[in-house]
Amino acid sequence: MTRIPSGVAWRPYLRALAGAGLDVASAGAWVAAGDLSPARRRLARGALAAIAAAGAIPEVRAWRSTVAGTERAVPGARSGLPFVDVGIELPAAELSEEEAAEGRRRAVLAGAVGVGVVITAVVVSVGAAAASREWERRWLARLTRHGHSHPHRALAVRMAGLYAVLAVPSRLLAARQDTQAGRRIAGDHTTVPE
């Protein structure tokens, strides 16, 4: 195949793979930093945390705009010309009582779902971190006991592989669900029934 089909939403999948690749690389680098001296290890891990935070900012902004249901439009932002945002917002059309109540209900529901997702993510992350930390200890002790010349590097390769097995499918599944939800919202009924 010489070109990418235009009917396939492939960009979210590429973004998901890139994000998973960054996560896998940072997990491996975090573990590999164990070979460094304490000062260099702190510096390397701090840089990794800064890179991960910088990579998460666009995702958080996109999530917030989808939860809010709208994205703040800045006039001229996509024109390529210089512009100044002075913060003036035009009044929106007046909503009826039913529409306003529906909007408030959706905002409360989106907030509740967001809190539930965050709590679930924190619980799963803490559990996964505890389990992976135990595996790290066991594998590192075994590598050291067998006289491996660079046990932290070997451990980093193992942990990156383990993290890839977990992160890549979950990211691709999330991208698939997002694209299907976008199609349903847009009214596109060309999705294949599952």
Order of alpha helices (4+ residues) and beta strands (2+ residues): alpha-alpha-alpha-alpha
